Amino acid sequence: MRRWDFTQNLFSRTMRKQLKTRTMTDLLTALEWRYATKSFNSSVRLTDLQLDVLKKAVQLSVSSFGLQPYKVFIIDSQEVKSAIMEAAYGQKQIGEASHVFVFAHQRQYQSKEVEDLIVKLAENQGRKVEELQPYQQSIDSWMGAMSDEKLETWMSSQVHIAMNNLLLAAATLGIDSCPMGGFDIEKVDDILGLKSEGLKSCLIVPVGVRNDKDIYANYPKTRKSISELFEVR
Ligand SMILES: Cc1cc2nc3c(=O)[nH]c(=O)nc-3n(C[C@H](O)[C@H](O)[C@H](O)COP(=O)(O)O)c2cc1C
């Protein structure tokens, strides 16, 4: 798959043309090209522009009520990457990657977040905050009724959606990545000081360029068949 030229401006003519000509086939090609990268070429660094596009893709993720109850840390420091790699049972893709995205969700439901969302919504839709108060109340009561366990599942689901946007964006840009849940949450929280910020790590995604010698790149995709997965009723 051709890599995009990210040395140009994000909205250069070439890129706009590339964006225009991308088709569904390109999307499937990208999805087949991507794989959970087990080894990166540690000498290749993603550009700021590439990182900006990945950030934008995460920002544009859908979330329940639009709350986005998470924060994403982008680890550039080799020292921190190495510490996280250790907390992930030595999985070396973390230490070798150009950058490592750490997705952390909120530990508790915060009604202040809903208040802020309502203010933004009102502004964007040219409406009065008071008009949106019934909506605010319904979110508050929906969220308030959740048990701690349900809330954690809900928070984690929102993070998984955002992570998938990152994986998809990376694949379409020819950037390699590895979705990762295999790590010691408490250790990663300690390394990044997340607990005191009311956050809990949930997923890690190293990104960069694959190591040519990573044998996993050549394995065919192992997936359920279309007939196993789908049923028309
Ligand atoms: C939530 C989640 C957690 C995962 N955790 C890890 C992990 O800790 N280490 C790893 O190498 N791969 C991890 N994977 C990658 C999967 O094993 C991989 O996506 C799956 O086997 C399909 O292979 P493919 O991504 O190469 O197509 C994880 C994937 C997901 C979605």
The ligand as an ORCA input file, in Angstrom:
! r2SCAN-3c Opt
* xyz 0 1
  C      -8.854     -5.174     23.280
  C      -7.685     -5.828     22.618
  C      -6.584     -6.188     23.365
  C      -5.458     -6.753     22.753
  N      -4.324     -6.992     23.481
  C      -3.187     -7.360     22.840
  C      -1.957     -7.440     23.546
  O      -1.869     -7.175     24.746
  N      -0.848     -7.812     22.845
  C      -0.876     -8.075     21.493
  O       0.166     -8.386     20.907
  N      -2.043     -8.017     20.807
  C      -3.186     -7.655     21.433
  N      -4.368     -7.543     20.732
  C      -4.359     -7.838     19.285
  C      -5.216     -9.043     18.893
  O      -4.654    -10.228     19.379
  C      -5.358     -9.032     17.374
  O      -5.952     -7.843     16.975
  C      -6.165    -10.225     16.847
  O      -5.534    -11.421     17.137
  C      -6.393    -10.115     15.347
  O      -5.183    -10.058     14.657
  P      -4.799     -8.830     13.720
  O      -5.040     -7.580     14.517
  O      -3.338     -9.016     13.417
  O      -5.652     -8.878     12.483
  C      -5.489     -7.012     21.339
  C      -6.625     -6.667     20.605
  C      -7.692     -6.065     21.225
  C      -8.881     -5.661     20.373
*
